[in-house]
Amino acid sequence: MGRKENPVPAGDPSSLSVGGRLRQLRRGHGFGLGDLAARLGYSKPYLSAVENGTAKPSDAVVAAYAN
């Protein structure tokens, strides 16, 4: 059984961490974490760590989420 993702609080996006905002963008486009990892060419654990704030995203990762 898979682990549930950390929730992203509703409200003002400017109050979210970078990882929280990236998660919000991913979900807004209807992608699961594994789907996005495969699409962008990054590992699922790395993207999860970025979204959870335990890894700092590179500029390339932020740009990939934006596209």
C-alpha positions in Angstrom: 0.0 0.0 0.0 1.3 3.4 -1.0 2.0 6.2 1.4 -0.2 9.3 1.3 1.4 12.5 0.3 1.7 15.4 2.7 -1.3 17.7 2.4 -0.9 21.2 0.9 -2.8 23.7 2.9 -5.4 25.6 0.9 -5.1 29.4 0.7 -2.6 31.9 -0.6 0.1 30.3 -2.7 2.6 32.9 -1.6 2.5 31.4 1.9 3.6 28.0 0.7 7.1 26.7 0.7 8.8 26.2 -2.7 8.1 22.5 -2.4 4.5 23.0 -1.4 4.0 25.3 -4.4 5.6 22.7 -6.7 3.3 20.0 -5.3 0.3 22.3 -5.9 1.3 22.9 -9.5 1.8 19.2 -10.1 -1.6 18.3 -8.6 -3.2 21.2 -10.5 -2.1 19.6 -13.8 -3.4 16.2 -12.7 0.0 14.4 -12.4 0.9 11.8 -9.8 4.4 12.0 -8.4 5.5 8.9 -10.3 4.0 10.2 -13.6 5.8 13.5 -13.3 9.1 11.9 -12.3 9.0 9.7 -15.5 7.9 12.6 -17.6 10.7 14.9 -16.4 13.4 12.3 -16.0 14.0 12.8 -12.3 13.6 10.1 -9.7 10.3 9.9 -7.7 12.2 10.0 -4.3 14.1 13.1 -5.4 10.9 15.0 -6.4 9.2 13.8 -3.2 12.1 15.2 -1.2 11.8 18.5 -3.1 8.1 18.7 -2.4 8.6 17.8 1.2 11.3 20.4 1.7 14.1 17.9 2.5 16.0 18.6 -0.8 16.5 21.9 -2.5 15.2 22.0 -6.0 17.6 23.0 -8.8 16.7 25.7 -11.2 16.1 23.0 -13.8 13.6 21.2 -11.6 11.6 24.4 -10.9 11.6 25.2 -14.6 10.5 21.7 -15.5 7.5 22.0 -13.1 6.6 25.3 -14.6 6.4 23.8 -18.1 
